[in-house]
């Protein structure tokens, strides 16, 4: 449902895909049928966020990165599949501008699952700042294996950890989780007209235990969002997956570290002021779980409201 308040209209979608391939039209399981209410909200939103975890990289992605990453599988296109981000782009065609960043697992060439963060934005309302694409790595060792560039659109400056082939230190020092599927993806945005404060979106795929770098991953991402992207912690929207020994927790939240001011579902922080269950309506997409949340954020007043859909 739509909540009409002053400020920035944001929509969040999240899918844990399990390397599934999707047919055209499967996006409807996440956002509703074409022409429905949710699609209208998508087109009215100023910012649309889609996080895909355990995503099968596209054929184009494999071709572009094939000299750096060992892929031993074909993309879903070979089976007639159409990725959810491609289907979302079709829904939003001519309405918004897209920026994308990702991390790819390298520890199993036959299952190179990708974390893919896609953000469509209205350029008359906001513009992208910078991005971070980090692997699971402890911050003290993160000085020699990252590079700066842009996303494929050329509109977003990105600081990204290098693949294994460009990071010999990961092998030399035994960074056993560097090649895993876990990672953090962040983008900052600023009001297009100036005069407002920046905010950031952080997509997370968190490991099971602290031993595998969970706390270090989150600290590195939040520290660099503040230091390199210039966004304070209370203006960071978090979306993604935290795996615990008891269950998988899917969440969308505002804040990071300490006590967030807003959370939907389960948050990394122990205290929340507003909590809604994002799994009240879940969809099965090729055997995978998903949730969607409409969020309305006033960047000037630092307030947010949300409703799970």
Secondary structure, 3 states (H helix, E strand, C coil): CCCCCCCEEEEEEEEECCCCCCCCCCCHHHHCCCCCHHHHHHHHCCEEEEEEEEEECCHHHHHHHCCCCCCCCCCHHHHCCCCHHHHHHHHCCCCCEEEEEEEECCCCCCCCEEEEEEEEECCCCEEEEEEEEEECCCHHHCCCCEEEEECCCCCCEEEEECCHHHCHHHHHCCCCCCCCCCEEEEEEEEECCCCCCCEEEEEEEECCCHHHCHHHHHHHHHHHHHHCCCCCHHHEEEEEEEECCCCEEEEEEECCCCCECEEEECCCCCCECCEECCCCCCEEECCEEEEEEEEEEECCCCEEEEEEC
